[in-house]
């Protein structure tokens, strides 16, 4: 049973990452990128974590 679950999870993860990337035109004169991330987490002993990471 354990081997079946592991096999199915490997199969499904392979299917999720097997998407083909679409061709987009490349702009060579624009090097600016914008983005970032926001996250939060909980832990033991009433631990709370909040993070923000901007990127320019």
Residue, then its C-alpha position, 0 to 999 in steps of 0.5 A: x500500500x505504501x509503494x502504491x501511494x508513493x508511486x501515485x504521488x510521483x506520477x501526479x507530481x510529474x504530471x503537474x510539472x510537465x506543462x509546456x512553456x509558452x513562447x513570449x517575445x523577449x525585450x532586451x532593453x528592459x531589465x527592471x523586474x518587480x515582485x516579492x512575497x508575503x508569508x506567515x507562519x505559526x509555531x509552538x509556544x505561541x510563536x507567530x511569524x509575519x514576513x514581507x520581501x519586496x523585490x525591485 
